[in-house]
Amino acid sequence: MKVVIMAGGKGTRIASIASDIPKPMIRIWGKPILEHQIENLKACGLKDITLVTGHLGSVIRDYFGDGSAFGVSISYFEEQQPLGTAGALFKMPELTDDFLLLCGDVILDVDLNRFIRFHQEHKAWASLMAHPNGHPYDSSLLITEQMPPKEKGGLPVETHRVTGWLNKEDERRYYKNRVNAGIEIISPALLKHTMEHFTPRHPEQPDKIDLDRDVLKPGIATGRIFAYDTPEYIKDMGTPDRYYEVEKDLESGRVAARNLKKKQKAIFLDRDGTINKHKGFLTNAKDLELIPGVAEAIRQINRSGFLAVVISNQPVIARGDCTFEELDAIHQKMETELGKEGAFLDAIYYCPHHIDKGFEGERPDYKFDCDCRKPKPGLLLKAAKEWNIDLTASYMIGDSDIDVQAGKNAGVKEALLIEKNMPDTLKAVINKITHQEV
């Protein structure tokens, strides 16, 4: 698959690091950002690369040449005038097949072949890489389609089809922390569709096209735009603070360790009584309240290199106390409140089943002895399969013996019991785990 990298950024916000070179050429951990990207591409067998240059583009060309010194083949498209984040794509006749698109100011270490397989399986016009981050409140967020369960006693089906897009300035209340990471696979069919419906937002500059606002967001109506979720390391270098944070992560090995080709380690967390205050059966988002200190504890997980994964029994579905939509709203509020404090969850898994009967309004289809209700290990095993997690290097933390037993049944390194609803208890346990793992 061909790769296009938009490498013409001026780096206005990061000028204190370097102001006399294009932003993708800023050195971090001994080499330009762009070289880190090319190494990731080469490791995935992606060697046909076009660099779109503009501001001081000769600096990039002089360094990389034809790419042969780096084990890849590089061609160039030079913008004579700014064309926006997508204008160049409509002037490159060689884009006759689906291609991978990157921004040149992003540090990443990603299993791109896994991403390509997702794109091909969904027959997408565009696949957008998405991930949680610590500032979702000022990030572009993707909303995806949830379909009713396909089978009795099943969960809603996540199709990954994008149905909504929240820009930074859009009003929002509660939301899933699914941030558009700025890495896409795009089909020429989407470019053709865009041109057929395109109205320039800048009539004086008709060739200036914004990728998000003019191509991807309008393309949602086709039903051919999909979101690919990943916990892998992706961070833009837009500000000095982020630059220094990424530098530390590169030096520690955390960037490379998050590539899904490598075994991951996770800290599995119970929900009620561990993350949010236990108030009986929680059935309404307005009643969710984080336990003090929890966001700081989960931030510590995020910084440590562990995945933060929720494993929760939710019998409110089987009891008929709560719909899937209401449960989703509860989880969206949890993610929103954590995000406000710079913390995020990599995944949430829950069991909707319960064997006890006799409740008014109960749902018979969900009344059976399943494999996913803790203390059975089904949810942990599912997470391990989906995210390549090494359970023997992972931990389970909860406020009940059921949580501990579930962790043991899954074969985690250690299953830990904390006091229910106690402020700072989770933080103390996380600090102990992360310090002993260093």
TAQUIGI-V184862 format. One record per backbone hydrogen bond with DSSP energy under -0.5 kcal/mol. CO is the residue of the C=O (numbers start at 1). NH is the residue of the N-H. E is the energy in kcal/mol with one decimal. If there is no record, write none. Layout:
CO/NH/E, CO/NH/E
This chain:
2/100/-2.7, 3/50/-2.7, 4/6/-0.5, 4/102/-2.6, 5/7/-1.0, 5/52/-2.9, 6/104/-2.7, 8/55/-0.8, 9/23/-1.9, 11/14/-0.7, 12/15/-1.1, 13/240/-0.6, 14/17/-1.8, 14/18/-1.3, 22/25/-2.0, 23/26/-1.8, 24/34/-2.6, 26/33/-1.7, 28/31/-1.1, 31/28/-2.8, 32/35/-0.6, 32/36/-1.6, 33/37/-1.8, 34/38/-2.3, 35/39/-2.1, 36/40/-1.7, 37/41/-2.5, 38/42/-2.8, 39/43/-2.1, 40/44/-0.9, 41/44/-0.9, 41/46/-2.7, 42/45/-1.9, 45/47/-0.9, 47/49/-0.9, 47/73/-3.2, 48/3/-2.6, 49/75/-2.3, 50/5/-2.6, 50/52/-0.6, 51/53/-0.7, 51/77/-2.4, 52/7/-2.5, 53/79/-3.1, 54/57/-1.9, 56/59/-1.6, 56/60/-0.7, 57/61/-2.2, 58/62/-2.7, 59/63/-1.3, 60/64/-2.6, 61/65/-2.3, 64/67/-2.3, 66/74/-2.9, 67/70/-1.9, 67/72/-2.1, 68/71/-1.2, 72/74/-0.5, 73/49/-2.8, 75/51/-2.6, 77/53/-2.2, 77/79/-0.6, 83/86/-0.5, 83/87/-1.3, 83/209/-2.3, 86/89/-1.3, 86/90/-0.6, 87/90/-1.1, 88/91/-1.9, 89/92/-0.7, 91/93/-0.7, 92/95/-1.8, 94/96/-2.1, 98/2/-0.6, 99/186/-2.7, 100/4/-3.2, 101/184/-2.1, 102/6/-2.8, 103/106/-1.1, 105/237/-2.3, 106/108/-0.5, 107/235/-2.3, 109/233/-0.6, 110/112/-1.6, 111/114/-0.6, 111/115/-1.2, 112/116/-2.3, 113/117/-2.2, 114/118/-1.9, 115/119/-2.2, 116/120/-2.3, 117/121/-2.7, 118/122/-1.9, 119/124/-1.7, 120/123/-0.8, 125/187/-3.0, 126/226/-2.5, 127/129/-0.5, 127/185/-2.0, 128/228/-3.0, 129/181/-2.7, 130/230/-2.0, 131/179/-2.5, 133/136/-0.6, 135/138/-1.4, 136/139/-1.6, 140/180/-2.5, 141/166/-2.8, 143/163/-3.0, 143/164/-1.7, 145/159/-1.6, 145/160/-0.7, 147/157/-2.6, 151/154/-2.0, 156/158/-0.6, 157/147/-3.0, 157/159/-0.8, 160/227/-2.9, 161/145/-2.2, 164/143/-2.6, 165/167/-0.7, 166/141/-2.3, 167/170/-1.5, 176/178/-2.4, 177/179/-0.6, 178/142/-2.6, 179/131/-2.0, 183/129/-2.9, 184/101/-3.6, 185/127/-2.3, 186/99/-2.3, 187/190/-1.4, 187/191/-1.2, 188/192/-2.5, 189/193/-2.3, 190/194/-2.5, 191/195/-2.2, 192/196/-1.7, 193/197/-0.9, 194/197/-1.0, 194/198/-0.9, 202/205/-2.8, 203/206/-0.6, 205/208/-2.0, 207/209/-0.7, 209/86/-2.4, 209/87/-1.0, 209/211/-0.5, 210/214/-2.3, 210/215/-0.7, 211/215/-1.1, 211/216/-2.9, 212/217/-2.9, 215/219/-1.2, 216/220/-0.7, 217/220/-1.2, 218/221/-1.1, 219/222/-1.7, 219/224/-0.6, 220/223/-1.9, 224/125/-2.6, 224/126/-1.6, 225/162/-2.9, 226/128/-3.2, 227/229/-0.6, 228/130/-3.2, 232/234/-0.5, 233/109/-1.5, 235/107/-2.8, 239/243/-2.1, 240/244/-2.3, 241/245/-1.8, 242/246/-2.7, 243/247/-2.2, 244/248/-1.7, 245/249/-1.9, 246/250/-2.6, 247/251/-2.2, 248/252/-2.1, 249/253/-0.7, 249/254/-1.2, 249/255/-1.2, 250/253/-0.7, 253/257/-1.9, 254/258/-1.1, 255/258/-0.7, 256/259/-1.4, 259/262/-2.4, 264/390/-3.6, 265/307/-2.3, 266/268/-0.6, 266/395/-2.2, 267/309/-1.8, 268/397/-2.6, 269/311/-2.9, 271/274/-1.7, 271/275/-3.4, 271/276/-1.3, 273/421/-2.0, 275/291/-2.6, 276/273/-3.2, 277/279/-0.6, 280/279/-0.7, 280/282/-0.6, 281/283/-0.6, 284/287/-1.8, 285/288/-1.5, 289/277/-3.1, 291/294/-2.1, 292/424/-1.7, 293/297/-1.8, 294/298/-2.6, 295/299/-2.3, 296/300/-1.7, 297/301/-1.5, 298/302/-2.6, 299/303/-2.1, 300/304/-1.2, 301/304/-0.6, 301/305/-1.0, 301/306/-0.7, 307/267/-3.2, 307/309/-0.7, 308/346/-2.6, 308/347/-1.2, 309/269/-2.9, 310/349/-2.5, 312/351/-2.2, 314/317/-1.5, 315/319/-2.7, 316/320/-0.6, 316/321/-1.6, 316/322/-1.4, 317/320/-1.0, 318/363/-2.8, 323/327/-2.3, 324/328/-2.4, 325/329/-1.8, 326/330/-1.8, 327/331/-2.1, 328/332/-2.4, 329/333/-2.3, 330/334/-2.2, 331/335/-2.5, 332/175/-0.9, 332/336/-2.5, 333/337/-2.9, 334/338/-2.2, 335/339/-2.4, 336/340/-1.8, 337/341/-0.6, 338/341/-1.3, 338/343/-2.3, 339/342/-1.8, 347/310/-2.4, 349/312/-2.2, 350/352/-0.5, 351/314/-3.3, 352/318/-1.1, 359/362/-1.8, 362/364/-0.7, 363/366/-2.1, 364/367/-1.9, 366/354/-1.8, 366/368/-1.1, 368/370/-1.1, 371/378/-1.3, 373/376/-2.2, 377/381/-2.5, 378/382/-2.2, 379/383/-2.3, 380/384/-2.4, 381/385/-1.9, 382/386/-2.3, 383/387/-2.3, 384/388/-0.5, 384/389/-1.7, 388/264/-3.0, 389/391/-0.9, 390/393/-1.6, 391/394/-1.6, 391/413/-1.0, 394/413/-2.0, 394/414/-1.0, 395/268/-3.4, 396/416/-3.3, 397/270/-2.2, 398/418/-2.5, 400/404/-1.6, 401/405/-2.7, 402/406/-2.2, 403/407/-2.1, 404/408/-2.2, 405/409/-2.8, 406/410/-1.6, 407/411/-0.9, 407/412/-2.2, 408/411/-0.7, 414/396/-1.9, 416/398/-2.0, 419/422/-1.3, 421/423/-0.6, 422/425/-1.5, 422/426/-0.5, 424/428/-2.0, 425/429/-1.9, 426/430/-2.8, 427/431/-2.5, 428/432/-1.8, 429/433/-2.3, 430/434/-2.9, 431/435/-2.1, 432/436/-1.9, 433/437/-1.3, 434/438/-0.7, 435/438/-0.5
